[in-house]
């Protein structure tokens, strides 16, 4: 069953950081769509349309360093069309337009809290909350977003001396969110979990995709996930010829250029073609692990 994509935009207060986090919610709707632009990205959406369905599974995206969740807009729209509510949160201080906190312990502490605040807002949303299956969510994280969702699922990270205010490694104070029931990791950045056992408390199922030509988060980043977590809970594939950004949605033609690395792949890698495989894998994994309505684990429409 396929739907149109509804969209509502929110602001979520983070009292600790003293900012409002932009949050975009995508969801299934039967209302007609029209063209909209979110920055450089054209999207067909039904703005503020009524939601279709009940007991819908919730998925949240955590974007990479200095990025935006819209780099995975193709996957987000696919999930919404397939009956998921999708939360796209912007990590203020570490986005494409505002990256002043990059490389700081504060950023590492803020990001997992942003995830929980965005989940709070989605579950309590006056227009969508009643349609969302209560008490559970899946998280998708790319690169530094992988660090973020692992922390939200129970990881215990440490910052390095270059990030610490006093120049000494120290634990990062994060709080696990019990609503996290599954993780999807794309090219995860994990050096904050170097101490043995840092990920031992992460017990949820994980789908992980890494590229064999990733020179930003090479193989040892994924190896840290395997070190501490039961391998039977991890669906990991190393994608041949894929680079660090190869799991993102293909960019509009005018953005594809050599001086914009996220738009580039190793020679011969077909990003657009691989999206079909990736979207199907992620949807299947999330349906198995976070859908919860009835005997078949599906939402109701």
C-alpha positions in Angstrom: 0.0 0.0 0.0 1.4 3.4 -1.0 0.3 6.8 0.1 1.1 10.5 -0.6 3.6 12.2 1.7 2.2 14.7 4.2 4.4 17.2 5.9 4.3 19.3 9.1 7.1 21.6 10.4 7.7 22.2 14.1 10.1 23.9 16.4 11.2 21.9 19.5 12.6 23.8 22.5 15.9 22.6 23.9 16.1 24.4 27.3 19.6 23.0 28.0 21.1 24.4 24.8 18.7 27.4 24.7 17.7 26.9 21.1 14.7 25.7 19.1 15.3 22.6 17.0 13.7 22.6 13.6 11.7 19.3 13.2 10.1 18.2 10.0 7.5 15.4 10.2 6.6 13.3 7.1 3.7 10.9 7.2 1.2 9.0 5.0 -1.7 10.9 3.7 -4.4 10.6 1.1 -4.4 14.3 0.4 -3.1 15.5 -3.0 0.5 16.8 -3.1 2.0 19.9 -4.7 5.6 21.0 -5.4 7.6 22.6 -2.6 11.2 23.6 -2.1 13.2 22.9 1.0 16.3 24.9 0.3 17.8 23.4 -2.9 15.6 20.3 -2.7 12.3 20.0 -4.7 9.7 17.8 -2.9 6.2 16.7 -3.7 4.3 17.1 -0.4 0.9 17.7 1.1 1.6 20.4 3.6 -0.4 20.2 6.9 -2.6 17.5 5.4 -4.5 15.0 7.6 -2.7 11.8 8.5 -3.9 8.5 7.1 -3.7 5.4 9.4 -3.3 4.6 13.1 -0.6 2.8 15.1 2.0 4.1 12.6 5.6 3.3 13.4 7.9 6.2 14.1 11.4 6.6 12.6 13.8 9.5 13.3 16.8 10.6 11.2 20.1 12.0 12.7 22.2 13.7 10.1 26.0 13.9 9.8 28.4 16.5 10.8 27.6 19.9 9.3 24.8 18.4 7.3 21.0 18.2 7.0 18.5 15.3 7.3 17.3 16.2 3.8 20.4 14.4 2.4 18.2 11.3 3.0 15.0 12.8 1.7 14.5 9.9 -0.7 14.5 7.3 2.0 12.4 9.5 4.3 9.7 10.0 1.6 9.8 6.3 0.8 9.1 5.4 4.4 6.3 7.9 4.7 4.7 6.6 1.6 5.0 3.1 3.1 3.1 4.0 6.3 5.8 5.4 8.6 5.9 8.7 10.5 9.4 10.1 9.8 11.0 12.7 12.1 13.8 14.8 10.5 15.5 16.8 13.3 18.2 19.4 12.7 21.1 19.3 15.2 21.4 23.1 15.9 25.1 24.1 16.1 26.1 21.2 13.8 24.2 21.8 10.6 25.1 23.0 7.1 24.0 26.5 7.9 25.2 26.6 11.5 28.2 24.5 12.4 29.7 26.5 15.2 29.7 23.5 17.7 31.5 21.0 15.4 34.4 19.3 17.1 33.2 20.1 20.6 32.1 18.0 23.6 29.0 20.2 23.8 27.9 18.9 20.4 28.5 15.3 21.3 26.3 15.8 24.4 23.6 17.8 22.6 23.0 15.4 19.8 21.5 12.5 21.7 19.4 14.9 23.7 18.0 16.3 20.5 16.9 12.8 19.5 14.9 12.3 22.7 13.4 15.8 22.5 12.3 15.2 18.9 10.8 11.9 19.9 9.0 13.6 22.7 7.6 16.2 20.3 6.5 13.6 17.7 4.7 11.4 20.2 3.0 14.4 21.7 2.2 16.2 18.4 -1.4 17.5 18.5 -2.0 16.5 14.9 0.0 13.3 14.5 0.7 11.9 18.0 -2.5 10.0 18.3 -1.7 8.1 15.0 1.8 7.0 16.1 2.3 3.6 17.8 3.2 4.5 21.4 6.5 3.8 23.2 8.8 2.7 20.4 10.8 4.2 17.6 13.6 3.3 15.1 16.6 5.6 14.6 18.6 6.2 11.4 22.0 7.8 11.7 24.6 8.6 9.1 28.3 9.3 10.0 28.2 11.5 13.2 24.5 10.6 13.2 25.6 7.0 13.8 27.5 8.1 16.9 24.3 10.0 18.0 21.8 7.1 17.6 24.2 4.7 19.3 24.4 7.0 22.3 20.6 7.3 22.3 20.4 3.5 22.3 22.7 3.0 25.3 26.2 3.7 24.1 28.6 5.4 26.6 30.8 7.7 24.6 34.1 9.5 25.6 35.4 12.7 24.0 39.0 13.1 23.1 41.4 15.7 24.4 40.9 17.9 21.3 37.1 18.1 22.2 37.3 18.4 25.9 37.3 21.8 27.6 40.2 20.9 29.8 42.2 18.9 27.1 41.6 15.6 28.8 39.5 12.6 27.6 36.3 12.3 29.6 33.0 10.6 29.5 30.2 12.4 27.7 27.0 12.6 29.8 24.2 11.1 27.7 21.0 9.4 28.6 19.7 6.3 26.8 16.2 6.5 25.5 14.1 3.4 26.3 11.8 4.0 23.3 14.6 3.1 20.8 13.9 -0.4 19.4 16.1 -0.5 16.3 19.0 1.3 14.7 20.0 1.9 11.1 23.6 3.0 10.7 25.1 4.4 7.4 28.9 4.9 7.4 28.8 5.4 11.2 31.5 7.5 13.0 32.5 5.7 16.2 35.8 6.9 17.6 34.0 8.1 20.8 33.4 4.4 21.6 37.1 3.3 21.6 37.1 2.2 25.2 36.3 -1.5 25.5 32.6 -2.1 26.4 31.4 1.4 25.4 28.6 -0.1 23.3 27.9 -3.1 25.5 24.6 -1.6 26.6 23.3 -1.3 23.0 21.0 -4.3 22.8 18.6 -3.4 19.9 18.8 -4.8 16.4 21.0 -3.0 14.0 21.1 -2.7 10.2 24.5 -1.3 9.2 25.8 -0.4 5.7 29.3 0.7 5.1 31.3 1.4 2.0 34.5 -0.4 1.1 36.0 2.8 -0.3 35.0 5.1 2.6 38.0 7.2 3.5 36.2 9.3 6.2 34.9 6.5 8.4 36.9 3.4 7.3 36.4 -0.2 8.3 37.5 0.1 11.9 34.6 2.4 12.8 32.2 -0.5 11.9 34.5 -2.9 13.7 33.9 -1.1 17.0 30.2 -1.8 16.6 30.9 -5.5 16.1 33.3 -5.6 19.0 30.8 -4.8 21.8 27.5 -5.9 20.3 26.2 -9.4 19.7 26.8 -10.1 16.0 23.5 -12.0 15.7 21.7 -8.6 16.2 23.6 -6.9 13.4 22.8 -7.0 9.7 25.9 -5.5 8.2 26.9 -5.3 4.6 30.0 -3.7 3.2 28.9 -2.3 -0.1 31.4 -2.8 -2.9 32.8 0.4 -4.3 30.7 2.7 -2.1 32.2 5.8 -0.5 31.3 7.7 2.7 28.3 9.6 1.1 27.1 6.9 -1.2 24.0 6.1 1.0 22.6 9.6 0.6 19.9 10.4 -1.9 21.3 11.6 -5.2 21.6 15.3 -5.4 19.8 17.6 -7.9 22.0 17.9 -11.0 23.0 21.5 -10.3 24.6 20.3 -7.0 26.6 17.5 -8.4 30.2 18.8 -8.8 33.7 17.8 -7.7 34.0 20.6 -5.0 30.9 19.3 -3.2 32.0 15.9 -1.8 28.6 14.6 -0.6 27.5 14.6 -4.3 30.5 12.4 -5.3 31.0 8.6 -5.4 34.0 6.4 -6.2 34.2 5.9 -10.0 31.7 3.3 -11.2 29.4 3.4 -8.2 25.7 3.8 -9.2 24.2 5.7 -6.3 20.8 6.1 -7.9 20.6 2.4 -8.8 21.7 1.3 -5.3 18.9 3.4 -3.7 16.3 0.8 -4.8 18.2 -1.9 -2.8 18.9 0.3 0.2 15.3 1.5 0.5 13.9 -2.0 0.4 16.5 -3.3 3.0 15.7 -0.5 5.4 11.9 -0.7 5.1 12.0 -4.5 5.6 14.3 -4.2 8.7 12.2 -1.5 10.3 8.9 -3.4 9.7 10.4 -6.4 11.4 11.7 -4.5 14.4 9.5 -1.6 15.2 6.0 -2.3 13.8 3.7 -3.6 16.5 0.1 -3.7 15.5 -1.6 -7.1 15.6 -0.2 -10.5 14.5 1.4 -9.2 11.3 3.2 -6.3 12.9 1.6 -3.8 10.6 0.0 -0.4 11.0 -3.7 0.1 10.4 -5.1 2.1 7.5 
